[in-house]
Each structure stands twice: as C-alpha cells, then as structure tokens.
Amino acid sequence: GVKTKMIEALGMNTTVVATETGAAGVNKEVCGNKLKVVKDNDWGAFTNAVTGIASQSFEIPQTFYQQYAWESIVKKVVSDLS
C-alpha cells in the first residue's frame, strides 16, 4: 500500500521528500518534481533535498490526479466492473 499522508500532501501540491522505503508503492512518474526520493539512510541527501526544495515552485502534474483522485479511482473501478 501507499502512505496516505504522502498522497494527501502531494494532492495539496506540497513537495514531499521521502526515502525509497517511505515512497514505496507511490507511482513516482506521475508526481513530477513534487516527490523527491533519496536512498534509505542517506540523511545527508535527505537534508539536501529538504533544503533544496525551498527555492523551487513546481506544480503537481495532472497525471497525479488521474491516478490518485477519488473520482478517477471510482471511474476505474466502475469501468473494471462493467
């Protein structure tokens, strides 16, 4: 499964920094530059990623909502059941 709080933060257009284990299950390709993933236990890279996002202003791509928004999820379920 995915981390619900991470999905909620991304859905609010908040940049998220996570370790590989923390981001497991999240489709990184649909998050654009809003999800920064660093190697597990590389706290120097984690710190650099956190400080690096302060000067960036990216928007979450529409592809994120196409995969993770409830409306999109329900449409897919209905389609799969038809």
N, CA, C and O atoms as a Maestro MAE file, in Angstrom:
{
 s_m_m2io_version
 :::
 2.0.0
}

f_m_ct {
 s_m_title
 :::
 protein
 m_atom[328] {
  # First column is atom index #
  i_m_mmod_type
  r_m_x_coord
  r_m_y_coord
  r_m_z_coord
  i_m_residue_number
  s_m_chain_name
  s_m_pdb_residue_name
  s_m_pdb_atom_name
  i_m_atomic_number
  :::
  1 25 0.813 -1.171 0.000 1 A "GLY " " N  " 7
  2 3 0.000 0.000 0.000 1 A "GLY " " CA " 6
  3 2 0.868 1.251 0.000 1 A "GLY " " C  " 6
  4 15 2.094 1.181 0.092 1 A "GLY " " O  " 8
  5 25 0.211 2.377 -0.103 2 A "VAL " " N  " 7
  6 3 0.911 3.651 -0.117 2 A "VAL " " CA " 6
  7 2 0.668 4.391 1.189 2 A "VAL " " C  " 6
  8 15 -0.233 4.056 1.958 2 A "VAL " " O  " 8
  9 25 1.474 5.379 1.413 3 A "LYS " " N  " 7
  10 3 1.325 6.208 2.599 3 A "LYS " " CA " 6
  11 2 0.272 7.277 2.309 3 A "LYS " " C  " 6
  12 15 0.513 8.182 1.511 3 A "LYS " " O  " 8
  13 25 -0.878 7.178 2.946 4 A "THR " " N  " 7
  14 3 -1.990 8.083 2.681 4 A "THR " " CA " 6
  15 2 -1.606 9.534 2.918 4 A "THR " " C  " 6
  16 15 -2.003 10.408 2.146 4 A "THR " " O  " 8
  17 25 -0.849 9.807 3.959 5 A "LYS " " N  " 7
  18 3 -0.457 11.190 4.243 5 A "LYS " " CA " 6
  19 2 0.406 11.757 3.120 5 A "LYS " " C  " 6
  20 15 0.317 12.947 2.818 5 A "LYS " " O  " 8
  21 25 1.235 10.929 2.503 6 A "MET " " N  " 7
  22 3 2.057 11.372 1.394 6 A "MET " " CA " 6
  23 2 1.179 11.738 0.199 6 A "MET " " C  " 6
  24 15 1.393 12.768 -0.441 6 A "MET " " O  " 8
  25 25 0.202 10.902 -0.097 7 A "ILE " " N  " 7
  26 3 -0.715 11.158 -1.210 7 A "ILE " " CA " 6
  27 2 -1.509 12.435 -0.936 7 A "ILE " " C  " 6
  28 15 -1.698 13.252 -1.838 7 A "ILE " " O  " 8
  29 25 -1.970 12.609 0.291 8 A "GLU " " N  " 7
  30 3 -2.712 13.822 0.643 8 A "GLU " " CA " 6
  31 2 -1.840 15.068 0.490 8 A "GLU " " C  " 6
  32 15 -2.296 16.083 -0.038 8 A "GLU " " O  " 8
  33 25 -0.604 14.997 0.943 9 A "ALA " " N  " 7
  34 3 0.305 16.147 0.824 9 A "ALA " " CA " 6
  35 2 0.554 16.483 -0.644 9 A "ALA " " C  " 6
  36 15 0.506 17.652 -1.029 9 A "ALA " " O  " 8
  37 25 0.813 15.486 -1.448 10 A "LEU " " N  " 7
  38 3 1.031 15.717 -2.869 10 A "LEU " " CA " 6
  39 2 -0.225 16.289 -3.518 10 A "LEU " " C  " 6
  40 15 -0.140 17.176 -4.367 10 A "LEU " " O  " 8
  41 25 -1.385 15.784 -3.120 11 A "GLY " " N  " 7
  42 3 -2.648 16.285 -3.646 11 A "GLY " " CA " 6
  43 2 -2.896 17.739 -3.302 11 A "GLY " " C  " 6
  44 15 -3.650 18.424 -3.993 11 A "GLY " " O  " 8
  45 25 -2.266 18.215 -2.239 12 A "MET " " N  " 7
  46 3 -2.365 19.628 -1.835 12 A "MET " " CA " 6
  47 2 -1.225 20.452 -2.444 12 A "MET " " C  " 6
  48 15 -0.986 21.594 -2.051 12 A "MET " " O  " 8
  49 25 -0.522 19.843 -3.420 13 A "ASN " " N  " 7
  50 3 0.570 20.495 -4.144 13 A "ASN " " CA " 6
  51 2 1.761 20.818 -3.237 13 A "ASN " " C  " 6
  52 15 2.463 21.807 -3.447 13 A "ASN " " O  " 8
  53 25 1.975 19.978 -2.234 14 A "THR " " N  " 7
  54 3 3.108 20.132 -1.329 14 A "THR " " CA " 6
  55 2 4.228 19.204 -1.786 14 A "THR " " C  " 6
  56 15 3.985 18.032 -2.075 14 A "THR " " O  " 8
  57 25 5.432 19.714 -1.851 15 A "THR " " N  " 7
  58 3 6.565 18.875 -2.212 15 A "THR " " CA " 6
  59 2 6.882 17.945 -1.043 15 A "THR " " C  " 6
  60 15 6.891 18.363 0.115 15 A "THR " " O  " 8
  61 25 7.139 16.687 -1.364 16 A "VAL " " N  " 7
  62 3 7.414 15.671 -0.356 16 A "VAL " " CA " 6
  63 2 8.818 15.121 -0.576 16 A "VAL " " C  " 6
  64 15 9.203 14.809 -1.702 16 A "VAL " " O  " 8
  65 25 9.574 15.006 0.504 17 A "VAL " " N  " 7
  66 3 10.874 14.345 0.480 17 A "VAL " " CA " 6
  67 2 10.709 13.044 1.245 17 A "VAL " " C  " 6
  68 15 10.222 13.040 2.376 17 A "VAL " " O  " 8
  69 25 11.112 11.946 0.636 18 A "ALA " " N  " 7
  70 3 10.947 10.628 1.262 18 A "ALA " " CA " 6
  71 2 12.131 9.739 0.939 18 A "ALA " " C  " 6
  72 15 12.848 9.961 -0.036 18 A "ALA " " O  " 8
  73 25 12.322 8.736 1.768 19 A "THR " " N  " 7
  74 3 13.316 7.706 1.468 19 A "THR " " CA " 6
  75 2 12.692 6.721 0.489 19 A "THR " " C  " 6
  76 15 11.480 6.743 0.275 19 A "THR " " O  " 8
  77 25 13.504 5.862 -0.104 20 A "GLU " " N  " 7
  78 3 12.993 4.848 -1.029 20 A "GLU " " CA " 6
  79 2 11.929 3.982 -0.358 20 A "GLU " " C  " 6
  80 15 10.892 3.689 -0.953 20 A "GLU " " O  " 8
  81 25 12.193 3.577 0.883 21 A "THR " " N  " 7
  82 3 11.214 2.755 1.601 21 A "THR " " CA " 6
  83 2 9.946 3.551 1.886 21 A "THR " " C  " 6
  84 15 8.841 3.022 1.770 21 A "THR " " O  " 8
  85 25 10.098 4.802 2.251 22 A "GLY " " N  " 7
  86 3 8.944 5.649 2.545 22 A "GLY " " CA " 6
  87 2 8.069 5.897 1.337 22 A "GLY " " C  " 6
  88 15 6.857 6.064 1.479 22 A "GLY " " O  " 8
  89 25 8.658 5.927 0.143 23 A "ALA " " N  " 7
  90 3 7.918 6.203 -1.087 23 A "ALA " " CA " 6
  91 2 7.470 4.930 -1.798 23 A "ALA " " C  " 6
  92 15 6.883 4.994 -2.878 23 A "ALA " " O  " 8
  93 25 7.745 3.776 -1.195 24 A "ALA " " N  " 7
  94 3 7.361 2.509 -1.833 24 A "ALA " " CA " 6
  95 2 5.856 2.485 -2.093 24 A "ALA " " C  " 6
  96 15 5.053 2.830 -1.225 24 A "ALA " " O  " 8
  97 25 5.495 2.074 -3.295 25 A "GLY " " N  " 7
  98 3 4.090 1.961 -3.661 25 A "GLY " " CA " 6
  99 2 3.527 3.198 -4.329 25 A "GLY " " C  " 6
  100 15 2.438 3.148 -4.900 25 A "GLY " " O  " 8
  101 25 4.250 4.313 -4.269 26 A "VAL " " N  " 7
  102 3 3.789 5.538 -4.919 26 A "VAL " " CA " 6
  103 2 4.375 5.570 -6.326 26 A "VAL " " C  " 6
  104 15 5.569 5.339 -6.513 26 A "VAL " " O  " 8
  105 25 3.531 5.858 -7.311 27 A "ASN " " N  " 7
  106 3 3.994 5.964 -8.689 27 A "ASN " " CA " 6
  107 2 4.717 7.291 -8.847 27 A "ASN " " C  " 6
  108 15 4.085 8.329 -9.040 27 A "ASN " " O  " 8
  109 25 6.033 7.256 -8.766 28 A "LYS " " N  " 7
  110 3 6.838 8.465 -8.792 28 A "LYS " " CA " 6
  111 2 6.713 9.207 -10.124 28 A "LYS " " C  " 6
  112 15 6.847 10.429 -10.169 28 A "LYS " " O  " 8
  113 25 6.459 8.476 -11.200 29 A "GLU " " N  " 7
  114 3 6.381 9.087 -12.528 29 A "GLU " " CA " 6
  115 2 5.235 10.086 -12.649 29 A "GLU " " C  " 6
  116 15 5.333 11.027 -13.437 29 A "GLU " " O  " 8
  117 25 4.158 9.912 -11.898 30 A "VAL " " N  " 7
  118 3 3.022 10.827 -12.009 30 A "VAL " " CA " 6
  119 2 3.145 12.012 -11.053 30 A "VAL " " C  " 6
  120 15 2.297 12.904 -11.065 30 A "VAL " " O  " 8
  121 25 4.184 12.028 -10.229 31 A "CYS " " N  " 7
  122 3 4.355 13.099 -9.231 31 A "CYS " " CA " 6
  123 2 5.209 14.254 -9.726 31 A "CYS " " C  " 6
  124 15 5.304 15.279 -9.051 31 A "CYS " " O  " 8
  125 25 5.819 14.115 -10.869 32 A "GLY " " N  " 7
  126 3 6.677 15.181 -11.386 32 A "GLY " " CA " 6
  127 2 7.786 15.506 -10.404 32 A "GLY " " C  " 6
  128 15 8.386 14.610 -9.811 32 A "GLY " " O  " 8
  129 25 8.051 16.781 -10.237 33 A "ASN " " N  " 7
  130 3 9.119 17.234 -9.331 33 A "ASN " " CA " 6
  131 2 8.628 17.446 -7.911 33 A "ASN " " C  " 6
  132 15 9.360 17.993 -7.085 33 A "ASN " " O  " 8
  133 25 7.402 17.025 -7.604 34 A "LYS " " N  " 7
  134 3 6.841 17.241 -6.269 34 A "LYS " " CA " 6
  135 2 7.229 16.135 -5.287 34 A "LYS " " C  " 6
  136 15 7.022 16.281 -4.082 34 A "LYS " " O  " 8
  137 25 7.782 15.045 -5.780 35 A "LEU " " N  " 7
  138 3 8.229 13.958 -4.907 35 A "LEU " " CA " 6
  139 2 9.716 13.754 -5.106 35 A "LEU " " C  " 6
  140 15 10.169 13.371 -6.185 35 A "LEU " " O  " 8
  141 25 10.464 14.013 -4.054 36 A "LYS " " N  " 7
  142 3 11.917 13.816 -4.054 36 A "LYS " " CA " 6
  143 2 12.210 12.555 -3.252 36 A "LYS " " C  " 6
  144 15 11.841 12.453 -2.082 36 A "LYS " " O  " 8
  145 25 12.875 11.598 -3.889 37 A "VAL " " N  " 7
  146 3 13.176 10.325 -3.226 37 A "VAL " " CA " 6
  147 2 14.686 10.177 -3.094 37 A "VAL " " C  " 6
  148 15 15.427 10.349 -4.062 37 A "VAL " " O  " 8
  149 25 15.131 9.856 -1.881 38 A "VAL " " N  " 7
  150 3 16.552 9.636 -1.621 38 A "VAL " " CA " 6
  151 2 16.755 8.205 -1.108 38 A "VAL " " C  " 6
  152 15 15.816 7.562 -0.637 38 A "VAL " " O  " 8
  153 25 17.967 7.734 -1.206 39 A "LYS " " N  " 7
  154 3 18.275 6.377 -0.731 39 A "LYS " " CA " 6
  155 2 18.019 6.266 0.769 39 A "LYS " " C  " 6
  156 15 18.217 7.215 1.528 39 A "LYS " " O  " 8
  157 25 17.579 5.091 1.167 40 A "ASP " " N  " 7
  158 3 17.366 4.818 2.587 40 A "ASP " " CA " 6
  159 2 18.640 5.109 3.382 40 A "ASP " " C  " 6
  160 15 19.744 4.766 2.960 40 A "ASP " " O  " 8
  161 25 18.468 5.734 4.516 41 A "ASN " " N  " 7
  162 3 19.550 6.022 5.465 41 A "ASN " " CA " 6
  163 2 20.596 7.009 4.964 41 A "ASN " " C  " 6
  164 15 21.647 7.157 5.588 41 A "ASN " " O  " 8
  165 25 20.332 7.686 3.851 42 A "ASP " " N  " 7
  166 3 21.257 8.718 3.364 42 A "ASP " " CA " 6
  167 2 20.735 10.070 3.845 42 A "ASP " " C  " 6
  168 15 20.121 10.823 3.090 42 A "ASP " " O  " 8
  169 25 20.993 10.355 5.114 43 A "TRP " " N  " 7
  170 3 20.412 11.532 5.746 43 A "TRP " " CA " 6
  171 2 21.018 12.831 5.252 43 A "TRP " " C  " 6
  172 15 20.387 13.884 5.340 43 A "TRP " " O  " 8
  173 25 22.233 12.767 4.733 44 A "GLY " " N  " 7
  174 3 22.824 13.948 4.112 44 A "GLY " " CA " 6
  175 2 22.056 14.325 2.848 44 A "GLY " " C  " 6
  176 15 21.750 15.497 2.629 44 A "GLY " " O  " 8
  177 25 21.748 13.328 2.019 45 A "ALA " " N  " 7
  178 3 20.966 13.572 0.804 45 A "ALA " " CA " 6
  179 2 19.559 14.022 1.159 45 A "ALA " " C  " 6
  180 15 18.982 14.867 0.475 45 A "ALA " " O  " 8
  181 25 19.006 13.459 2.227 46 A "PHE " " N  " 7
  182 3 17.663 13.851 2.673 46 A "PHE " " CA " 6
  183 2 17.657 15.332 3.067 46 A "PHE " " C  " 6
  184 15 16.776 16.091 2.665 46 A "PHE " " O  " 8
  185 25 18.655 15.722 3.858 47 A "THR " " N  " 7
  186 3 18.768 17.115 4.293 47 A "THR " " CA " 6
  187 2 18.936 18.040 3.097 47 A "THR " " C  " 6
  188 15 18.301 19.093 3.033 47 A "THR " " O  " 8
  189 25 19.785 17.657 2.151 48 A "ASN " " N  " 7
  190 3 19.991 18.474 0.952 48 A "ASN " " CA " 6
  191 2 18.701 18.597 0.145 48 A "ASN " " C  " 6
  192 15 18.403 19.668 -0.386 48 A "ASN " " O  " 8
  193 25 17.938 17.517 0.049 49 A "ALA " " N  " 7
  194 3 16.680 17.555 -0.695 49 A "ALA " " CA " 6
  195 2 15.688 18.496 -0.020 49 A "ALA " " C  " 6
  196 15 15.008 19.271 -0.692 49 A "ALA " " O  " 8
  197 25 15.606 18.430 1.305 50 A "VAL " " N  " 7
  198 3 14.682 19.302 2.033 50 A "VAL " " CA " 6
  199 2 15.080 20.761 1.842 50 A "VAL " " C  " 6
  200 15 14.224 21.597 1.551 50 A "VAL " " O  " 8
  201 25 16.350 21.079 1.999 51 A "THR " " N  " 7
  202 3 16.768 22.470 1.844 51 A "THR " " CA " 6
  203 2 16.692 22.918 0.384 51 A "THR " " C  " 6
  204 15 16.485 24.101 0.112 51 A "THR " " O  " 8
  205 25 16.856 22.002 -0.538 52 A "GLY " " N  " 7
  206 3 16.804 22.336 -1.958 52 A "GLY " " CA " 6
  207 2 15.418 22.684 -2.462 52 A "GLY " " C  " 6
  208 15 15.284 23.435 -3.429 52 A "GLY " " O  " 8
  209 25 14.380 22.152 -1.825 53 A "ILE " " N  " 7
  210 3 13.026 22.417 -2.320 53 A "ILE " " CA " 6
  211 2 12.532 23.809 -1.947 53 A "ILE " " C  " 6
  212 15 11.551 24.289 -2.514 53 A "ILE " " O  " 8
  213 25 13.194 24.455 -1.011 54 A "ALA " " N  " 7
  214 3 12.736 25.767 -0.542 54 A "ALA " " CA " 6
  215 2 12.689 26.797 -1.666 54 A "ALA " " C  " 6
  216 15 11.840 27.688 -1.646 54 A "ALA " " O  " 8
  217 25 13.573 26.690 -2.631 55 A "SER " " N  " 7
  218 3 13.636 27.684 -3.704 55 A "SER " " CA " 6
  219 2 12.916 27.224 -4.975 55 A "SER " " C  " 6
  220 15 12.998 27.899 -6.001 55 A "SER " " O  " 8
  221 25 12.220 26.099 -4.926 56 A "GLN " " N  " 7
  222 3 11.546 25.579 -6.110 56 A "GLN " " CA " 6
  223 2 10.042 25.764 -6.004 56 A "GLN " " C  " 6
  224 15 9.468 25.742 -4.915 56 A "GLN " " O  " 8
  225 25 9.420 25.946 -7.153 57 A "SER " " N  " 7
  226 3 7.961 26.097 -7.148 57 A "SER " " CA " 6
  227 2 7.353 25.339 -8.323 57 A "SER " " C  " 6
  228 15 6.951 25.940 -9.320 57 A "SER " " O  " 8
  229 25 7.290 24.042 -8.200 58 A "PHE " " N  " 7
  230 3 6.696 23.187 -9.218 58 A "PHE " " CA " 6
  231 2 5.242 22.912 -8.858 58 A "PHE " " C  " 6
  232 15 4.862 22.969 -7.689 58 A "PHE " " O  " 8
  233 25 4.440 22.617 -9.862 59 A "GLU " " N  " 7
  234 3 3.053 22.201 -9.661 59 A "GLU " " CA " 6
  235 2 2.969 20.685 -9.831 59 A "GLU " " C  " 6
  236 15 3.700 20.099 -10.630 59 A "GLU " " O  " 8
  237 25 2.078 20.063 -9.077 60 A "ILE " " N  " 7
  238 3 1.850 18.629 -9.243 60 A "ILE " " CA " 6
  239 2 1.193 18.417 -10.608 60 A "ILE " " C  " 6
  240 15 0.248 19.134 -10.936 60 A "ILE " " O  " 8
  241 25 1.654 17.474 -11.401 61 A "PRO " " N  " 7
  242 3 1.075 17.255 -12.725 61 A "PRO " " CA " 6
  243 2 -0.351 16.681 -12.658 61 A "PRO " " C  " 6
  244 15 -0.721 16.032 -11.680 61 A "PRO " " O  " 8
  245 25 -1.127 16.925 -13.688 62 A "GLN " " N  " 7
  246 3 -2.477 16.371 -13.777 62 A "GLN " " CA " 6
  247 2 -2.455 14.848 -13.757 62 A "GLN " " C  " 6
  248 15 -3.427 14.220 -13.336 62 A "GLN " " O  " 8
  249 25 -1.356 14.250 -14.209 63 A "THR " " N  " 7
  250 3 -1.269 12.787 -14.205 63 A "THR " " CA " 6
  251 2 -1.390 12.229 -12.787 63 A "THR " " C  " 6
  252 15 -1.858 11.107 -12.592 63 A "THR " " O  " 8
  253 25 -0.964 13.024 -11.795 64 A "PHE " " N  " 7
  254 3 -1.101 12.592 -10.410 64 A "PHE " " CA " 6
  255 2 -2.580 12.404 -10.065 64 A "PHE " " C  " 6
  256 15 -2.974 11.380 -9.507 64 A "PHE " " O  " 8
  257 25 -3.389 13.408 -10.405 65 A "TYR " " N  " 7
  258 3 -4.821 13.347 -10.086 65 A "TYR " " CA " 6
  259 2 -5.524 12.262 -10.901 65 A "TYR " " C  " 6
  260 15 -6.487 11.656 -10.432 65 A "TYR " " O  " 8
  261 25 -5.044 12.019 -12.115 66 A "GLN " " N  " 7
  262 3 -5.638 10.972 -12.939 66 A "GLN " " CA " 6
  263 2 -5.447 9.602 -12.294 66 A "GLN " " C  " 6
  264 15 -6.243 8.694 -12.531 66 A "GLN " " O  " 8
  265 25 -4.420 9.445 -11.495 67 A "GLN " " N  " 7
  266 3 -4.185 8.170 -10.826 67 A "GLN " " CA " 6
  267 2 -4.727 8.134 -9.404 67 A "GLN " " C  " 6
  268 15 -5.265 7.110 -8.983 67 A "GLN " " O  " 8
  269 25 -4.598 9.234 -8.647 68 A "TYR " " N  " 7
  270 3 -4.869 9.175 -7.217 68 A "TYR " " CA " 6
  271 2 -6.131 9.889 -6.733 68 A "TYR " " C  " 6
  272 15 -6.524 9.698 -5.582 68 A "TYR " " O  " 8
  273 25 -6.781 10.706 -7.570 69 A "ALA " " N  " 7
  274 3 -8.007 11.386 -7.127 69 A "ALA " " CA " 6
  275 2 -9.142 10.363 -7.014 69 A "ALA " " C  " 6
  276 15 -9.252 9.450 -7.833 69 A "ALA " " O  " 8
  277 25 -9.983 10.528 -5.990 70 A "TRP " " N  " 7
  278 3 -11.077 9.581 -5.765 70 A "TRP " " CA " 6
  279 2 -11.955 9.434 -6.995 70 A "TRP " " C  " 6
  280 15 -12.358 8.321 -7.332 70 A "TRP " " O  " 8
  281 25 -12.258 10.530 -7.670 71 A "GLU " " N  " 7
  282 3 -13.112 10.478 -8.856 71 A "GLU " " CA " 6
  283 2 -12.513 9.541 -9.907 71 A "GLU " " C  " 6
  284 15 -13.230 8.741 -10.509 71 A "GLU " " O  " 8
  285 25 -11.214 9.639 -10.123 72 A "SER " " N  " 7
  286 3 -10.532 8.777 -11.094 72 A "SER " " CA " 6
  287 2 -10.533 7.323 -10.642 72 A "SER " " C  " 6
  288 15 -10.700 6.414 -11.456 72 A "SER " " O  " 8
  289 25 -10.348 7.108 -9.352 73 A "ILE " " N  " 7
  290 3 -10.339 5.743 -8.816 73 A "ILE " " CA " 6
  291 2 -11.703 5.103 -8.992 73 A "ILE " " C  " 6
  292 15 -11.800 3.951 -9.415 73 A "ILE " " O  " 8
  293 25 -12.758 5.842 -8.672 74 A "VAL " " N  " 7
  294 3 -14.122 5.305 -8.789 74 A "VAL " " CA " 6
  295 2 -14.443 5.008 -10.251 74 A "VAL " " C  " 6
  296 15 -15.033 3.970 -10.548 74 A "VAL " " O  " 8
  297 25 -14.070 5.889 -11.160 75 A "LYS " " N  " 7
  298 3 -14.326 5.651 -12.593 75 A "LYS " " CA " 6
  299 2 -13.646 4.372 -13.052 75 A "LYS " " C  " 6
  300 15 -14.225 3.593 -13.809 75 A "LYS " " O  " 8
  301 25 -12.406 4.150 -12.591 76 A "LYS " " N  " 7
  302 3 -11.677 2.938 -12.981 76 A "LYS " " CA " 6
  303 2 -12.358 1.699 -12.436 76 A "LYS " " C  " 6
  304 15 -12.481 0.699 -13.143 76 A "LYS " " O  " 8
  305 25 -12.806 1.751 -11.179 77 A "VAL " " N  " 7
  306 3 -13.493 0.599 -10.572 77 A "VAL " " CA " 6
  307 2 -14.777 0.297 -11.329 77 A "VAL " " C  " 6
  308 15 -15.055 -0.857 -11.654 77 A "VAL " " O  " 8
  309 25 -15.561 1.338 -11.611 78 A "VAL " " N  " 7
  310 3 -16.818 1.148 -12.355 78 A "VAL " " CA " 6
  311 2 -16.530 0.548 -13.736 78 A "VAL " " C  " 6
  312 15 -17.224 -0.366 -14.182 78 A "VAL " " O  " 8
  313 25 -15.514 1.066 -14.394 79 A "SER " " N  " 7
  314 3 -15.136 0.552 -15.712 79 A "SER " " CA " 6
  315 2 -14.718 -0.901 -15.636 79 A "SER " " C  " 6
  316 15 -15.099 -1.705 -16.487 79 A "SER " " O  " 8
  317 25 -13.931 -1.246 -14.618 80 A "ASP " " N  " 7
  318 3 -13.470 -2.624 -14.444 80 A "ASP " " CA " 6
  319 2 -14.634 -3.581 -14.137 80 A "ASP " " C  " 6
  320 15 -14.596 -4.753 -14.510 80 A "ASP " " O  " 8
  321 25 -15.651 -3.077 -13.465 81 A "LEU " " N  " 7
  322 3 -16.798 -3.922 -13.099 81 A "LEU " " CA " 6
  323 2 -17.776 -4.096 -14.263 81 A "LEU " " C  " 6
  324 15 -18.597 -5.014 -14.257 81 A "LEU " " O  " 8
  325 25 -17.685 -3.212 -15.261 82 A "SER " " N  " 7
  326 3 -18.615 -3.275 -16.405 82 A "SER " " CA " 6
  327 2 -18.227 -4.340 -17.382 82 A "SER " " C  " 6
  328 15 -18.901 -4.524 -18.396 82 A "SER " " O  " 8
  :::
 }
 m_bond[327] {
  # First column is bond index #
  i_m_from
  i_m_to
  i_m_order
  :::
  1 1 2 1
  2 2 3 1
  3 3 4 2
  4 3 5 1
  5 5 6 1
  6 6 7 1
  7 7 8 2
  8 7 9 1
  9 9 10 1
  10 10 11 1
  11 11 12 2
  12 11 13 1
  13 13 14 1
  14 14 15 1
  15 15 16 2
  16 15 17 1
  17 17 18 1
  18 18 19 1
  19 19 20 2
  20 19 21 1
  21 21 22 1
  22 22 23 1
  23 23 24 2
  24 23 25 1
  25 25 26 1
  26 26 27 1
  27 27 28 2
  28 27 29 1
  29 29 30 1
  30 30 31 1
  31 31 32 2
  32 31 33 1
  33 33 34 1
  34 34 35 1
  35 35 36 2
  36 35 37 1
  37 37 38 1
  38 38 39 1
  39 39 40 2
  40 39 41 1
  41 41 42 1
  42 42 43 1
  43 43 44 2
  44 43 45 1
  45 45 46 1
  46 46 47 1
  47 47 48 2
  48 47 49 1
  49 49 50 1
  50 50 51 1
  51 51 52 2
  52 51 53 1
  53 53 54 1
  54 54 55 1
  55 55 56 2
  56 55 57 1
  57 57 58 1
  58 58 59 1
  59 59 60 2
  60 59 61 1
  61 61 62 1
  62 62 63 1
  63 63 64 2
  64 63 65 1
  65 65 66 1
  66 66 67 1
  67 67 68 2
  68 67 69 1
  69 69 70 1
  70 70 71 1
  71 71 72 2
  72 71 73 1
  73 73 74 1
  74 74 75 1
  75 75 76 2
  76 75 77 1
  77 77 78 1
  78 78 79 1
  79 79 80 2
  80 79 81 1
  81 81 82 1
  82 82 83 1
  83 83 84 2
  84 83 85 1
  85 85 86 1
  86 86 87 1
  87 87 88 2
  88 87 89 1
  89 89 90 1
  90 90 91 1
  91 91 92 2
  92 91 93 1
  93 93 94 1
  94 94 95 1
  95 95 96 2
  96 95 97 1
  97 97 98 1
  98 98 99 1
  99 99 100 2
  100 99 101 1
  101 101 102 1
  102 102 103 1
  103 103 104 2
  104 103 105 1
  105 105 106 1
  106 106 107 1
  107 107 108 2
  108 107 109 1
  109 109 110 1
  110 110 111 1
  111 111 112 2
  112 111 113 1
  113 113 114 1
  114 114 115 1
  115 115 116 2
  116 115 117 1
  117 117 118 1
  118 118 119 1
  119 119 120 2
  120 119 121 1
  121 121 122 1
  122 122 123 1
  123 123 124 2
  124 123 125 1
  125 125 126 1
  126 126 127 1
  127 127 128 2
  128 127 129 1
  129 129 130 1
  130 130 131 1
  131 131 132 2
  132 131 133 1
  133 133 134 1
  134 134 135 1
  135 135 136 2
  136 135 137 1
  137 137 138 1
  138 138 139 1
  139 139 140 2
  140 139 141 1
  141 141 142 1
  142 142 143 1
  143 143 144 2
  144 143 145 1
  145 145 146 1
  146 146 147 1
  147 147 148 2
  148 147 149 1
  149 149 150 1
  150 150 151 1
  151 151 152 2
  152 151 153 1
  153 153 154 1
  154 154 155 1
  155 155 156 2
  156 155 157 1
  157 157 158 1
  158 158 159 1
  159 159 160 2
  160 159 161 1
  161 161 162 1
  162 162 163 1
  163 163 164 2
  164 163 165 1
  165 165 166 1
  166 166 167 1
  167 167 168 2
  168 167 169 1
  169 169 170 1
  170 170 171 1
  171 171 172 2
  172 171 173 1
  173 173 174 1
  174 174 175 1
  175 175 176 2
  176 175 177 1
  177 177 178 1
  178 178 179 1
  179 179 180 2
  180 179 181 1
  181 181 182 1
  182 182 183 1
  183 183 184 2
  184 183 185 1
  185 185 186 1
  186 186 187 1
  187 187 188 2
  188 187 189 1
  189 189 190 1
  190 190 191 1
  191 191 192 2
  192 191 193 1
  193 193 194 1
  194 194 195 1
  195 195 196 2
  196 195 197 1
  197 197 198 1
  198 198 199 1
  199 199 200 2
  200 199 201 1
  201 201 202 1
  202 202 203 1
  203 203 204 2
  204 203 205 1
  205 205 206 1
  206 206 207 1
  207 207 208 2
  208 207 209 1
  209 209 210 1
  210 210 211 1
  211 211 212 2
  212 211 213 1
  213 213 214 1
  214 214 215 1
  215 215 216 2
  216 215 217 1
  217 217 218 1
  218 218 219 1
  219 219 220 2
  220 219 221 1
  221 221 222 1
  222 222 223 1
  223 223 224 2
  224 223 225 1
  225 225 226 1
  226 226 227 1
  227 227 228 2
  228 227 229 1
  229 229 230 1
  230 230 231 1
  231 231 232 2
  232 231 233 1
  233 233 234 1
  234 234 235 1
  235 235 236 2
  236 235 237 1
  237 237 238 1
  238 238 239 1
  239 239 240 2
  240 239 241 1
  241 241 242 1
  242 242 243 1
  243 243 244 2
  244 243 245 1
  245 245 246 1
  246 246 247 1
  247 247 248 2
  248 247 249 1
  249 249 250 1
  250 250 251 1
  251 251 252 2
  252 251 253 1
  253 253 254 1
  254 254 255 1
  255 255 256 2
  256 255 257 1
  257 257 258 1
  258 258 259 1
  259 259 260 2
  260 259 261 1
  261 261 262 1
  262 262 263 1
  263 263 264 2
  264 263 265 1
  265 265 266 1
  266 266 267 1
  267 267 268 2
  268 267 269 1
  269 269 270 1
  270 270 271 1
  271 271 272 2
  272 271 273 1
  273 273 274 1
  274 274 275 1
  275 275 276 2
  276 275 277 1
  277 277 278 1
  278 278 279 1
  279 279 280 2
  280 279 281 1
  281 281 282 1
  282 282 283 1
  283 283 284 2
  284 283 285 1
  285 285 286 1
  286 286 287 1
  287 287 288 2
  288 287 289 1
  289 289 290 1
  290 290 291 1
  291 291 292 2
  292 291 293 1
  293 293 294 1
  294 294 295 1
  295 295 296 2
  296 295 297 1
  297 297 298 1
  298 298 299 1
  299 299 300 2
  300 299 301 1
  301 301 302 1
  302 302 303 1
  303 303 304 2
  304 303 305 1
  305 305 306 1
  306 306 307 1
  307 307 308 2
  308 307 309 1
  309 309 310 1
  310 310 311 1
  311 311 312 2
  312 311 313 1
  313 313 314 1
  314 314 315 1
  315 315 316 2
  316 315 317 1
  317 317 318 1
  318 318 319 1
  319 319 320 2
  320 319 321 1
  321 321 322 1
  322 322 323 1
  323 323 324 2
  324 323 325 1
  325 325 326 1
  326 326 327 1
  327 327 328 2
  :::
 }
}
